[in-house]
Amino acid sequence: MDSVRLTEALGYTVGDLLMISAEAFDARVVRTTPQRLTIDWPWWEADPESANSWDCTIGFPRDPEAHGWRNTPWRLEPDASELQAGDPCFVGIPPTEMRVTAIERFDPPADFGVLPRPDYVLEVGPVEAIEDQEAGYVLYLNSQEPIDIEVLANPS
């Protein structure tokens, strides 16, 4: 798998200010530990031909003050600290301003264990934590995740 860093692609440019959001969808808590919980991820499926296994779940910190919340725009309702294994919940993205920090193209599409295999990704960071080099998230542009992405401003 080869990847190429780009400064622009598919209408996005490094430095763009984005507003992202996703309406809340039904999900279910699969497992909990004192620090984390995992939920069934409704938009991806495991890639049966992948060299990487994926169990169809995504993990979240249980503590709403945890630094890990800077690494995802997704939010849970009710609050992750209140949820237990088997509980229904909602997962969505409230309107969130993000800055594009990098764009990457995978050719062939990346084998991360999920379908569809990502071909373009936007690396984004939350505007309020843009100085934090560890804060950020990757948006898979060909994903089935129902993320609305609006370009608010671009650097040019």
N, C-alpha and C positions, 0 to 999 in steps of 0.2 A: 504494500500500500504506500503510494507516494502522496505527499501533501505539499501544497504550494501556498505560501503566504501571499496574499494579495492586498492591495490598498483599496480596491473597489471591485464589486461584483454584484450582479443581479439587482442593481439599483441602490446598493448600500455602499458607503464609504467609511473607512476607518475615521473615527472622530464624530460620526453622526450622533445626534441626540435622538433617541427613540422613545416612544411611549409604547409599552407592551401591555397586554392584558389578555385574559382568558376567562370566559364565564365559568362559574363553578359547576363541576360535574360530580356525579355520584362515584364514590370509591369505597373501599373496605380496608380496614386495618388488618394486616396479616399477622404481624409479630410486634412485640414491644420488649424493650429492655428499659432499665432506669434512664438511660441517656438517649435512646433512639426508638423510632417506630418505623415500620415499613408498611406501605400500602400497595395494593394491586395497581399497576399502571395501565389505565384503560386505552392508551393510544399506540403503544408499541406491541410487537409480538416477538417472541424468541425466534432467532434465525436458525433453522434446523441444519443449515450448511456451514454455520460459523465455527471457527476454531475457538471461540470464546463462549462460555455458557452465561446465560442470564436467566434469572428466576421470575421474570415478569413483575418485579417489585421495584420500588424506589424508596430510599430511606430519607428520613427527616429527623432533625434534633427534636427532643421532647421539650427542652427548655426554650421558651420564646426569646430569651436573652442570649442564647448560644451564638457564637460567631458563625457557625454553619448556616445560619439563616441568611447571611450575606452572600452565600454561594448558591442561592436559588430564589427566583421570584415567586415560586409557587407557595401558596398559603393554604392551610387546612382549617376547616370549621367542623366541629368545635376545635378549640385550641389543642395542639398536639399534646400538651401536658395533661389533658383530660381524657384522652382516648386510650382504649384498651383493645387487645386482640379481639377480632370479630366485630368491632363497632363499625357502623356505617359512618361515613364522613363525606365532606365535600372538599374537592381540591380545585383551586383556580388561581388566577393571577389578578390581584387588584391593579388598577392602572399604576404603572411603575415607570419612572424615567430611568433609562439606561443609556450608557455611552458605548458605542462600538469601539472596542480596543484592538480587535484583529479580525481578519477574514481569512478563512482557510478553505482550500479546495482539495478534495480527495479524488484521485484518479488511479485505480478504480475506487468506487465508494468504500468508505471505511468499514472494516469488520469489527464492530463493537459488540456483536452478539444480538443486535436488534434489527428488526425490519420496520421500515425500509432502511437500508444501509445509507448513512449520510454521505452526501456528495459535497455540499457547501455548508459551512458553519460560520455563524457570527459569534465571536467571543465578545461578551458584553459585561460591563460592570455597573453597579448601582451608582447613580450620580452622587448620592450623599456619602458614598464610601469610595469614591474614585481614587483616592490616595492609597487605599489599602490594596496592595499588590496581590493579596490572597483572596480578595472578594471578587466574585464574578460567576458567570454562567455561560453555557454554550447553547445557542439556539440552532438546532438542526433545521435547515431551511426546507428540506423535503419531508419533514416529519408529519405524522398524522396529528400531532399535538395541535389543538385549536387555538394557537397563539395569534392574536392580532398584533401586527407590528406597524406602527406609523412613524415615519421620519418627521421629526419636529424641526430639526435644523441640521445643516451639514456644514463642514468646515470650509467649503469652497465659496 
